[in-house]
Amino acid sequence: MITTYNEATSRLAAVLAEIKGRVALAFSHQIEDCIAIDMALKSGFDLDRLEIFTLDTYKLFKESLEYQKEVEKFFGIKIKTYAISGETLARVDEKIGQWGMRDSVENRKFCCHQRKMIPLREALNEKEAWISGIRAAQSVTRTGVSLCETDANFNLKKINPLFDFSDEFMWGVARELNLPVNELYAKGYASIGCEPCTRAIKPGEDIRAGRWWWEDPNHKECGLHIKGRD
């Protein structure tokens, strides 16, 4: 378990020092990603080889879009956006409509694949590694996450610098660094995704209980974070 933020940043720096190619850092409008950006910028990694990106699913909260602007201003960066084409989007809407992702797991995974996995593949093209903000403490589907994995989807290195951050440690870092925070947290959201598939959680509920809440918690992943191989 990590003990200090400087230790966590040094740990990331050591991993990045072994990377010779380009690295992508995923920003999904959550505090974990904001911390990951701070760590990457402090790691000493060649910023010309670092691309901070986001996936626009066309279903994001307005608060998340505003948060992205705040983060860009705070760090003095530009976050690159990837999204599916208008034609593909029209086909998705035609097939499942506005709320069809709630009709079945198959529909929901189809929606996630089209809106997230397709643009993610483009974002990770010609990258040697990507950095995510996932943590083992987030859900039962992520308990086995480690600092470095081989991504099972894209066959490249995946780095999870916050993998062993507890909720308390993570929010302590955010306060200490005075990082911008998505307004949705103050409204009861603990894990933030697309608007139709995310709700505020109730007292005592799991962090990710508000994501795809109509599904079994043991398979509540969109496909981006399939457990990799060490």
C-alpha positions as a Markdown table, in Angstrom:
| # | Residue | x | y | z |
|---|---|---|---|---|
| 1 | Met | 0.0 | 0.0 | 0.0 |
| 2 | Ile | 1.3 | 3.4 | -1.0 |
| 3 | Thr | 2.2 | 5.7 | 1.9 |
| 4 | Thr | 2.9 | 9.1 | 0.4 |
| 5 | Tyr | 1.9 | 10.9 | -2.8 |
| 6 | Asn | 5.6 | 11.6 | -3.7 |
| 7 | Glu | 6.2 | 7.9 | -3.4 |
| 8 | Ala | 3.4 | 7.2 | -5.8 |
| 9 | Thr | 4.6 | 9.8 | -8.3 |
| 10 | Ser | 8.2 | 8.3 | -8.1 |
| 11 | Arg | 6.7 | 4.9 | -8.7 |
| 12 | Leu | 5.0 | 6.1 | -11.9 |
| 13 | Ala | 8.2 | 7.9 | -13.0 |
| 14 | Ala | 10.2 | 4.7 | -12.7 |
| 15 | Val | 7.7 | 2.9 | -14.9 |
| 16 | Leu | 7.6 | 5.7 | -17.5 |
| 17 | Ala | 11.4 | 5.8 | -17.6 |
| 18 | Glu | 11.3 | 2.4 | -19.3 |
| 19 | Ile | 8.9 | 3.6 | -22.0 |
| 20 | Lys | 10.6 | 4.6 | -25.3 |
| 21 | Gly | 7.5 | 5.4 | -27.3 |
| 22 | Arg | 4.3 | 7.5 | -26.9 |
| 23 | Val | 2.0 | 7.2 | -24.0 |
| 24 | Ala | -1.7 | 8.0 | -23.7 |
| 25 | Leu | -3.4 | 9.1 | -20.5 |
| 26 | Ala | -7.2 | 8.6 | -20.3 |
| 27 | Phe | -9.3 | 11.4 | -18.8 |
| 28 | Ser | -12.8 | 10.2 | -17.9 |
| 29 | His | -14.0 | 13.3 | -16.0 |
| 30 | Gln | -13.2 | 11.8 | -12.5 |
| 31 | Ile | -10.9 | 12.9 | -9.7 |
| 32 | Glu | -8.7 | 9.8 | -10.3 |
| 33 | Asp | -7.8 | 11.1 | -13.8 |
| 34 | Cys | -7.1 | 14.6 | -12.5 |
| 35 | Ile | -4.6 | 13.1 | -10.0 |
| 36 | Ala | -3.1 | 10.8 | -12.7 |
| 37 | Ile | -2.5 | 13.9 | -14.9 |
| 38 | Asp | -0.8 | 15.7 | -12.0 |
| 39 | Met | 1.4 | 12.6 | -11.4 |
| 40 | Ala | 2.3 | 12.3 | -15.1 |
| 41 | Leu | 3.2 | 16.0 | -15.4 |
| 42 | Lys | 5.5 | 15.7 | -12.3 |
| 43 | Ser | 7.1 | 12.4 | -13.4 |
| 44 | Gly | 9.7 | 13.9 | -15.7 |
| 45 | Phe | 8.4 | 12.1 | -18.7 |
| 46 | Asp | 8.8 | 13.7 | -22.1 |
| 47 | Leu | 5.6 | 15.7 | -22.5 |
| 48 | Asp | 6.0 | 15.6 | -26.3 |
| 49 | Arg | 5.4 | 11.9 | -26.0 |
| 50 | Leu | 2.4 | 12.2 | -23.7 |
| 51 | Glu | -1.2 | 12.6 | -25.1 |
| 52 | Ile | -4.0 | 13.3 | -22.6 |
| 53 | Phe | -7.2 | 12.3 | -24.2 |
| 54 | Thr | -10.9 | 11.8 | -23.5 |
| 55 | Leu | -13.7 | 9.9 | -25.2 |
| 56 | Asp | -16.8 | 11.9 | -26.1 |
| 57 | Thr | -19.7 | 9.4 | -26.0 |
| 58 | Tyr | -22.2 | 12.2 | -26.8 |
| 59 | Lys | -23.9 | 11.1 | -23.6 |
| 60 | Leu | -21.8 | 13.0 | -21.1 |
| 61 | Phe | -23.1 | 15.2 | -18.3 |
| 62 | Lys | -22.8 | 18.9 | -18.8 |
| 63 | Glu | -21.0 | 19.1 | -15.5 |
| 64 | Ser | -18.4 | 16.7 | -16.9 |
| 65 | Leu | -17.8 | 18.8 | -20.0 |
| 66 | Glu | -17.4 | 21.9 | -17.8 |
| 67 | Tyr | -15.0 | 20.0 | -15.6 |
| 68 | Gln | -12.8 | 19.1 | -18.6 |
| 69 | Lys | -12.4 | 22.8 | -19.3 |
| 70 | Glu | -11.5 | 23.5 | -15.6 |
| 71 | Val | -8.8 | 20.7 | -15.7 |
| 72 | Glu | -7.4 | 22.1 | -18.9 |
| 73 | Lys | -7.1 | 25.5 | -17.4 |
| 74 | Phe | -5.7 | 24.3 | -14.1 |
| 75 | Phe | -2.9 | 22.3 | -15.7 |
| 76 | Gly | -2.4 | 24.5 | -18.8 |
| 77 | Ile | -3.0 | 21.6 | -21.1 |
| 78 | Lys | -5.3 | 20.6 | -24.0 |
| 79 | Ile | -7.2 | 17.3 | -23.7 |
| 80 | Lys | -7.6 | 15.6 | -27.1 |
| 81 | Thr | -11.1 | 14.3 | -27.8 |
| 82 | Tyr | -11.9 | 11.1 | -29.7 |
| 83 | Ala | -15.4 | 10.0 | -30.7 |
| 84 | Ile | -17.2 | 7.8 | -33.2 |
| 85 | Ser | -18.3 | 9.2 | -36.6 |
| 86 | Gly | -21.7 | 10.8 | -37.1 |
| 87 | Glu | -22.7 | 7.9 | -39.3 |
| 88 | Thr | -21.9 | 5.3 | -36.6 |
| 89 | Leu | -23.6 | 7.4 | -34.0 |
| 90 | Ala | -26.8 | 7.4 | -36.1 |
| 91 | Arg | -26.7 | 3.6 | -36.4 |
| 92 | Val | -26.4 | 3.2 | -32.7 |
| 93 | Asp | -29.3 | 5.5 | -32.0 |
| 94 | Glu | -31.4 | 3.7 | -34.7 |
| 95 | Lys | -30.7 | 0.3 | -33.1 |
| 96 | Ile | -31.2 | 1.1 | -29.4 |
| 97 | Gly | -32.6 | 4.6 | -29.1 |
| 98 | Gln | -32.0 | 6.9 | -26.2 |
| 99 | Trp | -32.6 | 4.4 | -23.4 |
| 100 | Gly | -32.3 | 1.0 | -25.1 |
| 101 | Met | -29.0 | 0.3 | -23.3 |
| 102 | Arg | -31.1 | -0.5 | -20.2 |
| 103 | Asp | -33.1 | -3.2 | -22.0 |
| 104 | Ser | -30.4 | -5.8 | -21.9 |
| 105 | Val | -26.8 | -6.4 | -21.0 |
| 106 | Glu | -26.2 | -7.0 | -24.7 |
| 107 | Asn | -27.6 | -3.6 | -25.7 |
| 108 | Arg | -25.6 | -1.8 | -23.0 |
| 109 | Lys | -22.4 | -3.5 | -24.1 |
| 110 | Phe | -23.1 | -2.7 | -27.7 |
| 111 | Cys | -23.6 | 0.9 | -26.8 |
| 112 | Cys | -20.4 | 1.0 | -24.8 |
| 113 | His | -18.4 | -0.7 | -27.5 |
| 114 | Gln | -19.5 | 1.7 | -30.2 |
| 115 | Arg | -19.2 | 4.9 | -28.1 |
| 116 | Lys | -16.1 | 4.0 | -26.1 |
| 117 | Met | -14.1 | 1.0 | -27.5 |
| 118 | Ile | -14.0 | 2.2 | -31.1 |
| 119 | Pro | -12.7 | 5.7 | -30.4 |
| 120 | Leu | -10.4 | 4.2 | -27.7 |
| 121 | Arg | -8.8 | 2.0 | -30.3 |
| 122 | Glu | -8.0 | 5.2 | -32.3 |
| 123 | Ala | -6.7 | 7.0 | -29.2 |
| 124 | Leu | -4.3 | 4.1 | -28.4 |
| 125 | Asn | -3.1 | 3.6 | -32.0 |
| 126 | Glu | 0.8 | 3.9 | -32.2 |
| 127 | Lys | 1.0 | 4.2 | -28.4 |
| 128 | Glu | 3.4 | 2.0 | -26.4 |
| 129 | Ala | 1.4 | 2.4 | -23.2 |
| 130 | Trp | -1.6 | 4.0 | -21.7 |
| 131 | Ile | -2.3 | 5.4 | -18.2 |
| 132 | Ser | -5.7 | 4.9 | -16.5 |
| 133 | Gly | -7.1 | 6.0 | -13.2 |
| 134 | Ile | -8.6 | 2.7 | -12.1 |
| 135 | Arg | -8.2 | 1.6 | -8.5 |
| 136 | Ala | -8.6 | -1.8 | -6.8 |
| 137 | Ala | -11.0 | -0.2 | -4.3 |
| 138 | Gln | -13.5 | 0.9 | -6.9 |
| 139 | Ser | -15.4 | -2.4 | -7.4 |
| 140 | Val | -15.4 | -6.2 | -7.3 |
| 141 | Thr | -14.4 | -6.2 | -11.0 |
| 142 | Arg | -11.2 | -4.4 | -10.2 |
| 143 | Thr | -9.8 | -6.0 | -7.1 |
| 144 | Gly | -7.0 | -7.7 | -9.0 |
| 145 | Val | -5.7 | -4.6 | -10.7 |
| 146 | Ser | -1.9 | -3.9 | -10.4 |
| 147 | Leu | 0.5 | -1.1 | -11.2 |
| 148 | Cys | 1.5 | -2.5 | -14.6 |
| 149 | Glu | -0.4 | -4.9 | -16.8 |
| 150 | Thr | -0.5 | -6.0 | -20.4 |
| 151 | Asp | -3.8 | -4.7 | -21.8 |
| 152 | Ala | -5.8 | -7.7 | -23.1 |
| 153 | Asn | -7.7 | -5.7 | -25.7 |
| 154 | Phe | -4.9 | -3.7 | -27.3 |
| 155 | Asn | -1.7 | -5.7 | -26.4 |
| 156 | Leu | 0.2 | -2.8 | -25.0 |
| 157 | Lys | 1.3 | -1.8 | -21.5 |
| 158 | Lys | -1.3 | -0.4 | -19.2 |
| 159 | Ile | -0.3 | 1.7 | -16.2 |
| 160 | Asn | -2.6 | 2.2 | -13.2 |
| 161 | Pro | -0.7 | 4.6 | -10.9 |
| 162 | Leu | -3.6 | 4.9 | -8.4 |
| 163 | Phe | -4.2 | 1.1 | -8.3 |
| 164 | Asp | -3.7 | 0.9 | -4.5 |
| 165 | Phe | -5.1 | 4.3 | -3.5 |
| 166 | Ser | -7.9 | 4.1 | -0.9 |
| 167 | Asp | -10.8 | 6.5 | -1.1 |
| 168 | Glu | -9.5 | 8.4 | 1.9 |
| 169 | Phe | -5.9 | 8.7 | 0.5 |
| 170 | Met | -7.2 | 9.8 | -2.9 |
| 171 | Trp | -9.4 | 12.5 | -1.6 |
| 172 | Gly | -6.7 | 13.6 | 0.8 |
| 173 | Val | -4.4 | 14.1 | -2.2 |
| 174 | Ala | -7.1 | 16.0 | -4.1 |
| 175 | Arg | -7.6 | 18.4 | -1.2 |
| 176 | Glu | -3.8 | 18.9 | -0.5 |
| 177 | Leu | -3.2 | 19.8 | -4.2 |
| 178 | Asn | -6.4 | 21.8 | -4.4 |
| 179 | Leu | -7.3 | 20.0 | -7.6 |
| 180 | Pro | -10.5 | 20.9 | -9.5 |
| 181 | Val | -13.4 | 18.5 | -8.7 |
| 182 | Asn | -16.3 | 17.5 | -10.9 |
| 183 | Glu | -19.5 | 19.1 | -9.5 |
| 184 | Leu | -21.3 | 15.8 | -9.7 |
| 185 | Tyr | -19.5 | 14.5 | -6.6 |
| 186 | Ala | -21.2 | 17.1 | -4.5 |
| 187 | Lys | -24.5 | 15.9 | -5.9 |
| 188 | Gly | -24.0 | 12.3 | -4.7 |
| 189 | Tyr | -22.3 | 10.7 | -7.7 |
| 190 | Ala | -19.3 | 8.6 | -6.7 |
| 191 | Ser | -18.4 | 7.1 | -10.1 |
| 192 | Ile | -19.1 | 9.2 | -13.2 |
| 193 | Gly | -19.8 | 8.0 | -16.7 |
| 194 | Cys | -22.5 | 8.6 | -19.3 |
| 195 | Glu | -25.7 | 10.4 | -18.1 |
| 196 | Pro | -28.2 | 7.6 | -19.0 |
| 197 | Cys | -26.1 | 5.0 | -17.2 |
| 198 | Thr | -25.0 | 6.9 | -14.1 |
| 199 | Arg | -26.9 | 7.9 | -11.0 |
| 200 | Ala | -26.1 | 9.3 | -7.5 |
| 201 | Ile | -25.5 | 6.6 | -4.9 |
| 202 | Lys | -27.4 | 6.1 | -1.7 |
| 203 | Pro | -25.8 | 6.0 | 1.8 |
| 204 | Gly | -23.9 | 2.8 | 2.3 |
| 205 | Glu | -23.9 | 1.8 | -1.4 |
| 206 | Asp | -20.7 | 0.7 | -3.2 |
| 207 | Ile | -18.8 | 3.4 | -5.1 |
| 208 | Arg | -19.8 | 2.0 | -8.4 |
| 209 | Ala | -23.4 | 1.2 | -7.4 |
| 210 | Gly | -24.6 | 4.1 | -9.5 |
| 211 | Arg | -23.1 | 2.7 | -12.7 |
| 212 | Trp | -25.4 | 0.4 | -14.7 |
| 213 | Trp | -27.4 | -0.1 | -11.5 |
| 214 | Trp | -29.8 | -2.4 | -13.2 |
| 215 | Glu | -27.1 | -5.1 | -13.8 |
| 216 | Asp | -25.2 | -7.7 | -11.7 |
| 217 | Pro | -22.2 | -5.9 | -10.1 |
| 218 | Asn | -19.9 | -8.8 | -11.1 |
| 219 | His | -19.9 | -7.8 | -14.8 |
| 220 | Lys | -20.4 | -4.0 | -14.6 |
| 221 | Glu | -17.6 | -3.0 | -17.0 |
| 222 | Cys | -17.8 | -1.2 | -20.3 |
| 223 | Gly | -15.0 | -3.1 | -21.9 |
| 224 | Leu | -12.3 | -0.4 | -21.5 |
| 225 | His | -10.8 | -2.1 | -18.4 |
| 226 | Ile | -10.7 | -5.8 | -19.1 |
| 227 | Lys | -8.3 | -7.3 | -16.6 |
| 228 | Gly | -4.9 | -7.6 | -18.2 |
| 229 | Arg | -2.0 | -10.0 | -17.7 |
| 230 | Asp | 1.0 | -9.2 | -15.5 |
